[in-house]
């Protein structure tokens, strides 16, 4: 560790290798993250027109409590539509202790109230659009999920790219959405994750969907400001040393 002074502050720096090793060790000691395998339910659900396929993953007895769920588009640019409807089209998401096999039962399925679909609980990383590019991906606004359009707590998407499109969010090619659960969910006993895919294009099977014992990290504005200040200070210090040579 090295101590450097600039702007009256004492800054301690570690070698990148030390930081990386420490971060990996800490993460490995506290986190458990797994990729999920899904089974497609029979039938379809959704709004009008009805075209949402429902997929189920068995989370029973994973050996750790759930803190977050992440859904990522495969970035294969295949299936689905282009423009604002590019990528994985997410109709709804539920966690439940009840097993169902038919998609028509999903909206009456008892579920756990652990999702926060506001921007503070739903972290959206926008993917790219296939031409023609629209101002924003469907179901989002300003780079965040707009749940007044997406309604991710219900499997009610209108399976269309026309004017009546509603009830889902398009992630874009390579996009992803993460959910920090409002409380830890025990996987002891029966637990199932259900996800709805508008259009039944097979995107769930191709995408990367994970559950984790750790919450998804969201940089706080104050942290970003501190990093910016440190970057400015290090740049000034570097220039001062160069001028002194």
TASUL-V425521 format. One record per residue. N is the residue number from 1. RES is the residue in one letter. SS is DSSP state (A for helix, B for strand, O for the rest). PSI is psi as a letter, one per 20 degrees, with the letter a starting at -180 (NA if undefined). D_LAST is the distance of its C-alpha to the last C-alpha in whole Angstrom. Layout:
n=N res=RES ss=SS psi=PSI d_last=D_LAST
n=N res=RES ss=SS psi=PSI d_last=D_LAST
This chain:
n=1 res=X ss=O psi=p d_last=24
n=2 res=X ss=B psi=p d_last=21
n=3 res=X ss=B psi=p d_last=21
n=4 res=X ss=B psi=q d_last=18
n=5 res=X ss=B psi=p d_last=18
n=6 res=X ss=B psi=q d_last=18
n=7 res=X ss=O psi=k d_last=20
n=8 res=X ss=O psi=j d_last=22
n=9 res=X ss=B psi=q d_last=23
n=10 res=X ss=B psi=o d_last=23
n=11 res=X ss=B psi=p d_last=22
n=12 res=X ss=B psi=p d_last=23
n=13 res=X ss=B psi=q d_last=22
n=14 res=X ss=O psi=q d_last=25
n=15 res=X ss=O psi=q d_last=24
n=16 res=X ss=A psi=h d_last=26
n=17 res=X ss=A psi=g d_last=28
n=18 res=X ss=A psi=g d_last=29
n=19 res=X ss=A psi=g d_last=30
n=20 res=X ss=A psi=g d_last=32
n=21 res=X ss=A psi=g d_last=34
n=22 res=X ss=A psi=g d_last=35
n=23 res=X ss=A psi=g d_last=36
n=24 res=X ss=A psi=g d_last=38
n=25 res=X ss=A psi=g d_last=40
n=26 res=X ss=A psi=g d_last=40
n=27 res=X ss=A psi=g d_last=42
n=28 res=X ss=A psi=h d_last=44
n=29 res=X ss=A psi=h d_last=45
n=30 res=X ss=A psi=i d_last=46
n=31 res=X ss=O psi=q d_last=47
n=32 res=X ss=O psi=p d_last=50
n=33 res=X ss=B psi=p d_last=50
n=34 res=X ss=B psi=q d_last=52
n=35 res=X ss=B psi=q d_last=53
n=36 res=X ss=O psi=q d_last=57
n=37 res=X ss=O psi=p d_last=60
n=38 res=X ss=O psi=q d_last=62
n=39 res=X ss=B psi=p d_last=66
n=40 res=X ss=B psi=p d_last=67
n=41 res=X ss=O psi=q d_last=70
n=42 res=X ss=B psi=q d_last=73
n=43 res=X ss=O psi=a d_last=74
n=44 res=X ss=O psi=r d_last=71
n=45 res=X ss=B psi=a d_last=71
n=46 res=X ss=O psi=a d_last=69
n=47 res=X ss=O psi=c d_last=70
n=48 res=X ss=O psi=o d_last=72
n=49 res=X ss=O psi=q d_last=72
n=50 res=X ss=O psi=p d_last=71
n=51 res=X ss=O psi=k d_last=69
n=52 res=X ss=B psi=p d_last=67
n=53 res=X ss=B psi=q d_last=67
n=54 res=X ss=B psi=p d_last=66
n=55 res=X ss=B psi=q d_last=64
n=56 res=X ss=B psi=p d_last=64
n=57 res=X ss=B psi=p d_last=62
n=58 res=X ss=B psi=o d_last=64
n=59 res=X ss=O psi=j d_last=61
n=60 res=X ss=O psi=p d_last=64
n=61 res=X ss=O psi=l d_last=63
n=62 res=X ss=O psi=h d_last=59
n=63 res=X ss=O psi=j d_last=58
n=64 res=X ss=O psi=q d_last=56
n=65 res=X ss=O psi=q d_last=56
n=66 res=X ss=B psi=p d_last=55
n=67 res=X ss=B psi=h d_last=52
n=68 res=X ss=B psi=q d_last=51
n=69 res=X ss=B psi=p d_last=52
n=70 res=X ss=B psi=p d_last=50
n=71 res=X ss=B psi=p d_last=52
n=72 res=X ss=B psi=p d_last=50
n=73 res=X ss=O psi=q d_last=51
n=74 res=X ss=O psi=i d_last=51
n=75 res=X ss=O psi=k d_last=49
n=76 res=X ss=O psi=i d_last=52
n=77 res=X ss=O psi=k d_last=52
n=78 res=X ss=O psi=q d_last=56
n=79 res=X ss=O psi=q d_last=59
n=80 res=X ss=O psi=a d_last=59
n=81 res=X ss=O psi=a d_last=59
n=82 res=X ss=O psi=a d_last=56
n=83 res=X ss=A psi=c d_last=54
n=84 res=X ss=A psi=i d_last=54
n=85 res=X ss=A psi=j d_last=56
n=86 res=X ss=O psi=q d_last=54
n=87 res=X ss=B psi=a d_last=53
n=88 res=X ss=O psi=p d_last=55
n=89 res=X ss=B psi=o d_last=57
n=90 res=X ss=B psi=o d_last=58
n=91 res=X ss=B psi=g d_last=61
n=92 res=X ss=B psi=r d_last=61
n=93 res=X ss=B psi=p d_last=60
n=94 res=X ss=B psi=q d_last=62
n=95 res=X ss=B psi=p d_last=62
n=96 res=X ss=B psi=q d_last=66
n=97 res=X ss=O psi=j d_last=68
n=98 res=X ss=O psi=p d_last=71
n=99 res=X ss=O psi=p d_last=71
n=100 res=X ss=O psi=q d_last=72
n=101 res=X ss=O psi=i d_last=73
n=102 res=X ss=B psi=p d_last=74
n=103 res=X ss=A psi=h d_last=71
n=104 res=X ss=A psi=i d_last=74
n=105 res=X ss=A psi=i d_last=74
n=106 res=X ss=A psi=h d_last=70
n=107 res=X ss=A psi=i d_last=70
n=108 res=X ss=A psi=j d_last=73
n=109 res=X ss=O psi=p d_last=71
n=110 res=X ss=O psi=p d_last=70
n=111 res=X ss=O psi=r d_last=67
n=112 res=X ss=O psi=p d_last=64
n=113 res=X ss=O psi=m d_last=63
n=114 res=X ss=O psi=j d_last=59
n=115 res=X ss=O psi=p d_last=57
n=116 res=X ss=O psi=o d_last=55
n=117 res=X ss=O psi=j d_last=55
n=118 res=X ss=O psi=r d_last=53
n=119 res=X ss=O psi=h d_last=49
n=120 res=X ss=O psi=h d_last=48
n=121 res=X ss=O psi=i d_last=50
n=122 res=X ss=B psi=o d_last=50
n=123 res=X ss=B psi=o d_last=47
n=124 res=X ss=B psi=p d_last=47
n=125 res=X ss=B psi=o d_last=44
n=126 res=X ss=O psi=p d_last=46
n=127 res=X ss=O psi=a d_last=46
n=128 res=X ss=B psi=q d_last=46
n=129 res=X ss=O psi=q d_last=49
n=130 res=X ss=O psi=q d_last=51
n=131 res=X ss=O psi=q d_last=52
n=132 res=X ss=O psi=q d_last=53
n=133 res=X ss=O psi=p d_last=51
n=134 res=X ss=O psi=r d_last=52
n=135 res=X ss=O psi=h d_last=50
n=136 res=X ss=O psi=q d_last=50
n=137 res=X ss=O psi=q d_last=52
n=138 res=X ss=O psi=p d_last=55
n=139 res=X ss=O psi=j d_last=56
n=140 res=X ss=B psi=r d_last=52
n=141 res=X ss=B psi=p d_last=51
n=142 res=X ss=O psi=k d_last=47
n=143 res=X ss=O psi=j d_last=46
n=144 res=X ss=B psi=q d_last=48
n=145 res=X ss=B psi=p d_last=52
n=146 res=X ss=O psi=n d_last=54
n=147 res=X ss=A psi=i d_last=57
n=148 res=X ss=A psi=h d_last=60
n=149 res=X ss=A psi=g d_last=60
n=150 res=X ss=A psi=h d_last=59
n=151 res=X ss=O psi=l d_last=61
n=152 res=X ss=O psi=i d_last=60
n=153 res=X ss=O psi=i d_last=62
n=154 res=X ss=O psi=q d_last=65
n=155 res=X ss=O psi=m d_last=66
n=156 res=X ss=O psi=j d_last=67
n=157 res=X ss=O psi=p d_last=65
n=158 res=X ss=O psi=o d_last=67
n=159 res=X ss=O psi=m d_last=66
n=160 res=X ss=O psi=q d_last=66
n=161 res=X ss=O psi=j d_last=63
n=162 res=X ss=O psi=a d_last=65
n=163 res=X ss=O psi=h d_last=66
n=164 res=X ss=O psi=j d_last=67
n=165 res=X ss=O psi=p d_last=64
n=166 res=X ss=O psi=q d_last=63
n=167 res=X ss=O psi=k d_last=63
n=168 res=X ss=O psi=r d_last=60
n=169 res=X ss=B psi=p d_last=56
n=170 res=X ss=B psi=p d_last=54
n=171 res=X ss=O psi=i d_last=51
n=172 res=X ss=B psi=q d_last=50
n=173 res=X ss=B psi=p d_last=49
n=174 res=X ss=O psi=j d_last=47
n=175 res=X ss=O psi=r d_last=47
n=176 res=X ss=B psi=q d_last=48
n=177 res=X ss=B psi=p d_last=49
n=178 res=X ss=B psi=q d_last=49
n=179 res=X ss=B psi=o d_last=51
n=180 res=X ss=B psi=o d_last=50
n=181 res=X ss=B psi=q d_last=54
n=182 res=X ss=B psi=i d_last=55
n=183 res=X ss=B psi=q d_last=56
n=184 res=X ss=B psi=p d_last=56
n=185 res=X ss=B psi=p d_last=59
n=186 res=X ss=O psi=p d_last=60
n=187 res=X ss=O psi=j d_last=61
n=188 res=X ss=O psi=p d_last=64
n=189 res=X ss=O psi=a d_last=67
n=190 res=X ss=O psi=p d_last=68
n=191 res=X ss=O psi=p d_last=65
n=192 res=X ss=B psi=q d_last=64
n=193 res=X ss=B psi=p d_last=62
n=194 res=X ss=B psi=p d_last=63
n=195 res=X ss=B psi=p d_last=61
n=196 res=X ss=B psi=p d_last=63
n=197 res=X ss=B psi=o d_last=62
n=198 res=X ss=B psi=p d_last=63
n=199 res=X ss=O psi=i d_last=64
n=200 res=X ss=O psi=l d_last=65
n=201 res=X ss=O psi=j d_last=63
n=202 res=X ss=O psi=j d_last=62
n=203 res=X ss=A psi=h d_last=58
n=204 res=X ss=A psi=g d_last=58
n=205 res=X ss=A psi=h d_last=59
n=206 res=X ss=A psi=h d_last=56
n=207 res=X ss=O psi=r d_last=54
n=208 res=X ss=B psi=o d_last=52
n=209 res=X ss=B psi=p d_last=53
n=210 res=X ss=B psi=q d_last=52
n=211 res=X ss=B psi=q d_last=53
n=212 res=X ss=B psi=q d_last=50
n=213 res=X ss=O psi=i d_last=51
n=214 res=X ss=O psi=q d_last=47
n=215 res=X ss=O psi=q d_last=47
n=216 res=X ss=O psi=p d_last=45
n=217 res=X ss=O psi=p d_last=41
n=218 res=X ss=O psi=o d_last=41
n=219 res=X ss=O psi=p d_last=37
n=220 res=X ss=O psi=q d_last=38
n=221 res=X ss=A psi=h d_last=37
n=222 res=X ss=A psi=h d_last=35
n=223 res=X ss=A psi=g d_last=33
n=224 res=X ss=A psi=h d_last=32
n=225 res=X ss=A psi=g d_last=31
n=226 res=X ss=A psi=g d_last=29
n=227 res=X ss=A psi=h d_last=27
n=228 res=X ss=A psi=g d_last=26
n=229 res=X ss=A psi=g d_last=25
n=230 res=X ss=A psi=h d_last=23
n=231 res=X ss=A psi=g d_last=22
n=232 res=X ss=A psi=g d_last=21
n=233 res=X ss=A psi=g d_last=19
n=234 res=X ss=A psi=h d_last=17
n=235 res=X ss=A psi=g d_last=16
n=236 res=X ss=A psi=g d_last=15
n=237 res=X ss=A psi=g d_last=13
n=238 res=X ss=A psi=g d_last=11
n=239 res=X ss=A psi=h d_last=10
n=240 res=X ss=A psi=g d_last=9
n=241 res=X ss=A psi=h d_last=7
n=242 res=X ss=A psi=h d_last=5
n=243 res=X ss=A psi=h d_last=6
n=244 res=X ss=A psi=i d_last=4
n=245 res=X ss=O psi=NA d_last=0
